[in-house]
Amino acid sequence: MVALNILLTKALDYIDQERVAIKKLHKAHDVLSNAYRQKKGTSSLTTSEHIKAYFTARMPATFASIYQCLSELPFESPPETMLDLGAGPGTATLAALEKWPSLKVATLVEQHQLMFDLSCRLFSFLDLPTSIRHLQADLVKTSFKESFDLVVLGYVLGELGKEEQLKVIENAWNATSQFFLIVSPGTPFDYDILMHARDFLLSKGGFVVAPCPHQKECPLRETKDWCHFSVRLNRTKEHQKIKQASLSYEDEKYAYLLFGKESTKNPSQRIIKRPIQKSGHVIMDLCTVDGIKRETISRKDKEAYKKSLKKEWGETC
Ligand SMILES: C[S@@+](CC[C@H](N)C(=O)[O-])C[C@H]1O[C@@H](n2cnc3c(N)ncnc32)[C@H](O)[C@@H]1O
């Protein structure tokens, strides 16, 4: 469970001050849900209520999954610079700052006027010691002269056409000095996009850091299954109200790819489904160097069984 972190809570408090009637927000949330269901993307969000609905009902989940992915980064020392592409309100930047408050410079690139404006207001309110640079630009047409320790593309690729995706990935990769993280919704559609990104980055000499335990073709590609993970997050009261949801938490399914400029040691296996706990054993589906494997850990093997009870979907072992 990703708790509601300090920065995210502050950000949500800030947006709460920009009071919008709940009725308007319900309507805005419907527009938001339809836009994403129909793959219309952020460009169909045209009012400040739509943006507030994104911020309150969607951004905590994208924050949670990006935050979870950041744990996979094998930085020897905390990153100093980051580039947040298709930043929206600045979700990836907030997640990175939550992890590494010492981050010196964050550059946020966003083209949508209302998102851009909200992000500028938010970061000015947060008044952080990190130098925050906002750039309003189209990612497809923007290449960067400088490079960044960490580049993040959070929930953007699905909004672009195939050629645009490759252009944005290329620009992002050229701007990366150490690690490039792509996070997307955990759907078969987005998994497919990530597989093209993976092929492209491997062809550019990049190294897969996570989630794969190898640099080979994804073994799930030939199956009906797809690689994705899940994170549980708390909902705020506002979040619950907007979604008219009764549960105080939600599970966000996501897919991701982490690439490095240099080779790092990959884990030997990763748990690719929620482990199934039976009375005398635990069943785990694993991605390994040798492909997909199902492992059954019996209670008789005391040590391994004890360990397996603590293991979660997405972890390495
Ligand atoms: C689903 S939102 C994700 C926002 C944020 N990264 C997050 O994870 O919460 C996608 C963002 O990418 C931006 N975007 C899409 N295409 C873009 C482009 N060509 N140039 C700049 N920003 C773009 C959208 O305006 C939107 O803010």
The ligand as an SDF file (V2000), in Angstrom:
LIG
                    3D

 27 29  0  0  0  0  0  0  0  0999 V2000
   -2.4870   11.0290  -18.5880 C   0  0  0  0  0  0  0  0  0  0  0  0
   -1.6500   12.5150  -18.3940 S   0  0  0  0  0  0  0  0  0  0  0  0
   -0.3110   12.0330  -17.3250 C   0  0  0  0  0  0  0  0  0  0  0  0
    0.1930   13.1660  -16.5010 C   0  0  0  0  0  0  0  0  0  0  0  0
    1.2780   12.8030  -15.5240 C   0  0  0  0  0  0  0  0  0  0  0  0
    2.4880   12.3970  -16.1950 N   0  0  0  0  0  0  0  0  0  0  0  0
    0.8090   11.7230  -14.5880 C   0  0  0  0  0  0  0  0  0  0  0  0
    1.3760   10.6270  -14.6250 O   0  0  0  0  0  0  0  0  0  0  0  0
   -0.1170   11.9560  -13.8130 O   0  0  0  0  0  0  0  0  0  0  0  0
   -0.7660   12.6870  -19.9390 C   0  0  0  0  0  0  0  0  0  0  0  0
   -0.0890   14.0390  -20.0360 C   0  0  0  0  0  0  0  0  0  0  0  0
    0.7660   14.0490  -21.1790 O   0  0  0  0  0  0  0  0  0  0  0  0
    0.5770   15.3020  -21.8340 C   0  0  0  0  0  0  0  0  0  0  0  0
    0.9230   15.1460  -23.2580 N   0  0  0  0  0  0  0  0  0  0  0  0
    0.3630   14.3060  -24.1570 C   0  0  0  0  0  0  0  0  0  0  0  0
    0.9260   14.4760  -25.3550 N   0  0  0  0  0  0  0  0  0  0  0  0
    1.8600   15.4560  -25.2080 C   0  0  0  0  0  0  0  0  0  0  0  0
    2.7660   16.0830  -26.0980 C   0  0  0  0  0  0  0  0  0  0  0  0
    2.8380   15.7370  -27.3930 N   0  0  0  0  0  0  0  0  0  0  0  0
    3.5720   17.0470  -25.6120 N   0  0  0  0  0  0  0  0  0  0  0  0
    3.5140   17.4270  -24.3070 C   0  0  0  0  0  0  0  0  0  0  0  0
    2.6770   16.8570  -23.4170 N   0  0  0  0  0  0  0  0  0  0  0  0
    1.8520   15.8910  -23.8570 C   0  0  0  0  0  0  0  0  0  0  0  0
   -0.9000   15.5830  -21.6510 C   0  0  0  0  0  0  0  0  0  0  0  0
   -1.2240   16.9370  -21.8780 O   0  0  0  0  0  0  0  0  0  0  0  0
   -1.1110   15.1420  -20.2140 C   0  0  0  0  0  0  0  0  0  0  0  0
   -0.8760   16.1670  -19.2880 O   0  0  0  0  0  0  0  0  0  0  0  0
  1  2  1  0
  2  3  1  0
  2 10  1  0
  3  4  1  0
  4  5  1  0
  5  6  1  0
  5  7  1  0
  7  8  2  0
  7  9  1  0
 10 11  1  0
 11 12  1  0
 11 26  1  0
 12 13  1  0
 13 14  1  0
 13 24  1  0
 14 15  1  0
 14 23  1  0
 15 16  2  0
 16 17  1  0
 17 18  1  0
 17 23  2  0
 18 19  1  0
 18 20  2  0
 20 21  1  0
 21 22  2  0
 22 23  1  0
 24 25  1  0
 24 26  1  0
 26 27  1  0
M  CHG  2   2   1   9  -1
M  END
$$$$
